[in-house]
Amino acid sequence: MYIQILIAGFGGGLIRGIVGYTKHQYAYKEVKFDVFYFITMIFISGIIGLLVAVSINESGLELEGILPAIAFIIGYAGGDFLDNVYKILAKKVK
């Protein structure tokens, strides 16, 4: 069960990464693709999705059947949140 949840979280992060890259590609044309950053964000999104889904499962709520869907959504949203925090902090450092 946890493997499915982890894969769903990674899937959410992957979709978020593809959407973000595509959006920037059309908006700015000269976007450098950073493979390390992309894979790191997918990994972190998967872990976030897993942790949230496990937390929900351990809370006693009867949501076991939809935990992969929750992990996918959280993986997508968590990746988006972390990406925006990174951009804000990177601007402050420069």
Buried (B, 14 or more C-beta within 10 A) or exposed (E): EEEEBBBBBBBBBBBBBEEBBEEBEEEEEEBEEEEEEBEBBBBBBBBBBBBBBBEBBEEEEEEEEEBBBBBBBBBBBBBBBBBEEEEEEEEEEE
